[in-house]
Structure formats: structure tokens, C-alpha cells
Amino acid sequence: MTSGVLIGFLITFGLTAASDQAQAGKSSVPKLGQASIPDVIAAMTLEEKASLVVGTGMRRAGPPPGAGLSAPANSQTKAASAKAKPPAPPQEAPSLVPGAAGTTFAYGNLKLSSENFSGPLIATVEVKNTGTVTGKEAAQLYLSAPARKLDKPALELKGFAKTKLLAPGESQTLTFVLNGKALASFDPGSSTWTAEAGRYEVKVGASSRDIRQTASFTLPEDLVVKKAYAGSDRF
């Protein structure tokens, strides 16, 4: 349908409906959403009908669509809003109370049951709480073997012992046991676990990088601790 035909149809329909409405004595003006579309068109003036035809259209009574709604903020709007806000005041770091995060320990009096290894060897060390709060300490014992034909690391962890809960100023003696197995390494030439003769150093501390006490003993001759099974180097 062309616009001209549509305009004529609306005007003719509107005039007829307006005449009928006037004869019926109706005083109220129908509104879109409350009456049918023909009734609304019938109540329209010629100017309103012409506006409808050219594209202005009809709207319900009330605020225009979208009133009171804000457009979604884009990244630039958010960035501008963030810049506008004053920075939050920096928070102060909590004060550190000495000894609140832990305590300190001192090591002393490392003793070996013998200067020559002929069987299980006993090592004892005294650990003292030198801090201001109660705490525990885990002492570690490392062994350095003599440099001979078997490849050995510079330090091998051979045991550790933990103190009880020590009050400030309290001390405790910890005990370690070194046997032939602790000294031995696998010798692929003889397929045996062997401890090579020489001087061994015993080192005790909080870690391999925090050695506190050192002592030494001597193994007079090579000690074959165990022969390996065929095809196996397990102890």
C-alpha cells in the first residue's frame, strides 16, 4: 500500500469515527494503551494523523522511552571515574614485636662417643632457647666423608632430632646415632656397600647452610657394610 492510499484511508476512517463519536456524546478522549487503536485514531486530529503517516508515530502517555536510564559506562568512563576518586590512605604495617614471630636457639657442646669408629657412634649436642618466647628446634646432623675413590657429596644428611617445647633460657641435649650404614656408599667395582677409611666430619646445625657445631672421627680401614645382590645396588 502506497503512502497516499494510506493517508486517504486514515483520514477517511478518522473522520467517520470522529463523527460517530460526536453523535454518541462521548466526552472522554481514548489513550493508547487504554483503548483500541481504531478508537485512538478516531480521537486524533488531522495534524496528529498526518504526523503518524509521515513517521512521527504514536506513543503512550508518560515519559519517553529510556527516560531515567543511563548509558552503560565504557572503559574510558570507568577510567575517568577512577581518576576522579581520591587515593585511599596507605595502611601502616603492623609493628614487629621482638620474638613474636619465633625465637632463637644456640648450639653447643657437640660430643662424639669415640674418636675412632669401631661400631655405632653416638653424637650429642646441646640446644638452648636464647630467645624471648617458648619454642621448639629441629637440629640436623650432616656427615662429610673423606675424598677417595667413591663419589660422595660434600654434605649428607644423616639424621635429625627435635627438642621439646623449650622456655626462654631452657636447654636440651639431643642424641644422634651413626652406624656403618650411615658411612657407606655403593662401590660398583666390588658390588658392595663400603665405608672408606679416613677422617669423617660431623656437622650439626639448623640446616646445611647454618652449621653450628663440628666434630670429627676416624675410620681406620675400609669397612664393607653389606654385599649387594646380583643386579641390584640397593642397601
C-alpha positions as CSV (number, residue, x, y, z in Angstrom):
1,M,0.0,0.0,0.0
2,T,1.4,3.4,-1.0
3,S,1.7,6.3,1.4
4,G,-1.0,8.3,-0.5
5,V,-3.5,5.5,-0.2
6,L,-2.7,5.0,3.5
7,I,-3.1,8.7,4.2
8,G,-6.5,8.7,2.5
9,F,-7.6,5.6,4.4
10,L,-6.6,7.1,7.8
11,I,-8.2,10.4,7.1
12,T,-11.5,8.8,5.9
13,F,-11.5,6.3,8.7
14,G,-10.8,9.0,11.3
15,L,-13.4,11.5,10.1
16,T,-16.1,8.7,10.1
17,A,-15.1,7.6,13.6
18,A,-15.0,11.1,14.9
19,S,-18.5,11.9,13.6
20,D,-19.9,8.7,15.2
21,Q,-18.2,9.5,18.5
22,A,-19.6,13.1,18.5
23,Q,-23.1,11.8,17.8
24,A,-22.8,9.3,20.6
25,G,-22.0,12.1,23.0
26,K,-18.7,10.7,24.2
27,S,-16.6,13.2,26.2
28,S,-13.6,11.2,27.1
29,V,-10.5,11.1,24.9
30,P,-9.2,7.5,24.4
31,K,-5.5,7.0,25.1
32,L,-3.1,4.5,23.6
33,G,-2.8,1.5,25.9
34,Q,-6.3,2.2,27.4
35,A,-8.4,1.8,24.2
36,S,-8.2,0.1,20.9
37,I,-6.1,1.5,18.1
38,P,-9.2,2.5,16.0
39,D,-10.6,4.4,18.9
40,V,-7.3,6.2,19.4
41,I,-7.1,7.1,15.7
42,A,-10.7,8.3,15.8
43,A,-9.9,10.7,18.6
44,M,-6.8,12.2,16.8
45,T,-6.8,15.5,15.0
46,L,-5.8,15.8,11.3
47,E,-2.4,17.1,12.3
48,E,-1.8,14.1,14.6
49,K,-2.9,11.7,11.8
50,A,-0.6,13.4,9.3
51,S,2.3,13.1,11.8
52,L,1.5,9.4,12.2
53,V,1.7,8.9,8.4
54,V,5.0,10.7,7.9
55,G,6.7,8.7,10.6
56,T,6.4,10.6,13.9
57,G,4.1,7.8,15.2
58,M,2.1,7.5,18.4
59,R,3.4,7.0,21.9
60,R,1.9,6.0,25.2
61,A,1.2,8.7,27.7
62,G,4.1,9.2,30.1
63,P,7.8,9.9,29.9
64,P,9.6,9.0,26.7
65,P,11.2,5.6,26.4
66,G,14.6,5.3,28.1
67,A,13.9,8.2,30.4
68,G,15.8,7.8,33.7
69,L,18.2,5.2,32.2
70,S,21.8,5.9,32.0
71,A,24.1,4.6,29.2
72,P,26.4,1.8,30.2
73,A,29.8,3.0,31.2
74,N,32.6,2.2,28.8
75,S,36.3,1.7,29.6
76,Q,37.1,5.4,29.2
77,T,34.2,6.4,31.5
78,K,35.4,3.9,34.1
79,A,39.0,5.2,33.8
80,A,37.8,8.8,34.2
81,S,35.7,7.8,37.3
82,A,38.7,6.0,38.8
83,K,40.9,9.0,38.3
84,A,38.4,11.2,39.9
85,K,38.3,9.2,43.1
86,P,40.9,10.2,45.7
87,P,43.5,7.6,46.5
88,A,43.0,5.5,49.7
89,P,45.3,6.4,52.5
90,P,48.2,3.9,52.8
91,Q,47.9,1.3,55.6
92,E,50.6,1.2,58.2
93,A,52.4,-2.1,58.6
94,P,51.9,-3.7,61.9
95,S,54.7,-3.2,64.3
96,L,57.0,-6.1,64.8
97,V,57.5,-7.3,68.4
98,P,60.9,-8.9,69.0
99,G,60.4,-12.7,69.4
100,A,56.7,-12.5,68.3
101,A,57.3,-14.4,65.1
102,G,59.6,-17.1,66.7
103,T,62.6,-17.5,68.8
104,T,66.4,-18.2,68.5
105,F,68.5,-21.2,69.5
106,A,72.1,-21.7,70.3
107,Y,74.1,-24.9,69.7
108,G,77.0,-26.1,71.8
109,N,79.0,-29.0,73.4
110,L,78.9,-31.3,70.4
111,K,80.5,-34.6,71.6
112,L,81.3,-37.9,70.0
113,S,81.4,-41.2,71.9
114,S,84.7,-42.1,70.3
115,E,87.3,-40.6,68.0
116,N,87.7,-43.9,66.1
117,F,84.8,-45.6,64.5
118,S,84.6,-49.3,65.5
119,G,80.8,-49.6,65.8
120,P,77.8,-47.4,66.3
121,L,79.0,-43.9,67.3
122,I,76.9,-41.6,69.5
123,A,76.8,-37.8,68.9
124,T,75.3,-35.4,71.4
125,V,74.7,-31.7,71.1
126,E,73.1,-29.2,73.5
127,V,70.4,-26.8,72.1
128,K,69.4,-23.8,74.2
129,N,66.5,-21.4,73.7
130,T,68.1,-18.0,73.6
131,G,65.0,-16.1,72.5
132,T,62.2,-14.5,74.5
133,V,59.3,-16.9,73.7
134,T,58.8,-20.6,74.1
135,G,59.6,-22.7,71.0
136,K,61.0,-25.9,69.5
137,E,64.1,-26.6,67.4
138,A,64.8,-29.3,64.9
139,A,68.6,-30.0,64.8
140,Q,70.1,-31.7,61.7
141,L,73.3,-33.8,61.6
142,Y,75.4,-33.9,58.4
143,L,78.4,-36.1,57.5
144,S,81.3,-35.3,55.3
145,A,83.3,-38.3,54.1
146,P,86.9,-38.4,53.1
147,A,87.6,-37.8,49.4
148,R,88.8,-41.1,47.9
149,K,87.7,-43.3,45.0
150,L,84.0,-43.3,45.7
151,D,82.0,-40.3,44.7
152,K,80.4,-38.6,47.8
153,P,78.6,-35.3,48.2
154,A,80.2,-32.6,50.3
155,L,77.4,-33.0,52.9
156,E,75.0,-35.8,53.5
157,L,72.0,-35.5,55.9
158,K,72.3,-38.5,58.3
159,G,69.7,-37.6,60.9
160,F,67.7,-35.0,62.8
161,A,66.3,-34.6,66.3
162,K,63.7,-32.3,67.7
163,T,63.7,-30.6,71.1
164,K,60.7,-30.5,73.4
165,L,58.9,-27.2,73.9
166,L,61.7,-25.1,75.4
167,A,61.0,-22.0,77.5
168,P,63.4,-19.0,77.2
169,G,66.8,-19.9,78.7
170,E,65.9,-23.6,78.8
171,S,68.2,-26.2,77.0
172,Q,68.1,-29.8,76.0
173,T,70.7,-32.4,74.9
174,L,69.9,-34.1,71.6
175,T,71.3,-37.5,70.6
176,F,72.2,-38.9,67.2
177,V,73.5,-42.4,66.3
178,L,75.9,-43.1,63.4
179,N,76.3,-46.7,62.2
180,G,78.2,-48.3,59.3
181,K,75.2,-47.8,57.0
182,A,75.4,-44.1,57.6
183,L,79.0,-44.1,56.4
184,A,78.7,-46.4,53.5
185,S,78.3,-45.8,49.7
186,F,77.8,-48.3,46.9
187,D,81.0,-49.5,45.3
188,P,80.2,-50.7,41.7
189,G,83.6,-52.4,41.4
190,S,83.1,-54.8,44.2
191,S,79.2,-54.6,44.3
192,T,79.3,-53.8,48.0
193,W,78.3,-51.1,50.3
194,T,81.5,-49.8,51.7
195,A,82.7,-47.1,54.1
196,E,86.1,-45.9,53.0
197,A,88.8,-45.4,55.6
198,G,89.7,-41.8,56.5
199,R,88.6,-38.9,58.6
200,Y,84.9,-38.1,58.8
201,E,83.4,-34.7,59.8
202,V,80.2,-34.5,61.8
203,K,78.4,-31.2,61.4
204,V,75.2,-30.2,63.4
205,G,73.0,-27.1,62.8
206,A,69.7,-25.7,61.9
207,S,70.2,-26.5,58.2
208,S,73.0,-27.3,55.7
209,R,73.6,-23.6,55.3
210,D,73.5,-23.0,59.1
211,I,76.1,-25.3,60.6
212,R,76.7,-24.5,64.3
213,Q,78.9,-27.3,65.6
214,T,81.6,-29.6,64.1
215,A,83.5,-32.6,65.3
216,S,85.4,-35.5,63.6
217,F,86.2,-39.2,63.9
218,T,88.4,-41.6,62.1
219,L,87.6,-44.9,60.3
220,P,90.9,-46.8,60.5
221,E,90.2,-49.1,57.4
222,D,87.7,-49.7,54.7
223,L,84.5,-51.3,56.1
224,V,82.3,-53.5,53.9
225,V,78.9,-53.0,55.4
226,K,76.9,-55.2,53.0
227,K,77.3,-57.1,49.8
228,A,74.8,-56.2,47.1
229,Y,72.6,-58.8,45.5
230,A,73.3,-59.7,41.8
231,G,72.0,-56.9,39.6
232,S,70.9,-54.7,42.5
233,D,72.6,-51.8,44.2
234,R,70.0,-51.5,47.0
235,F,71.2,-51.5,50.5
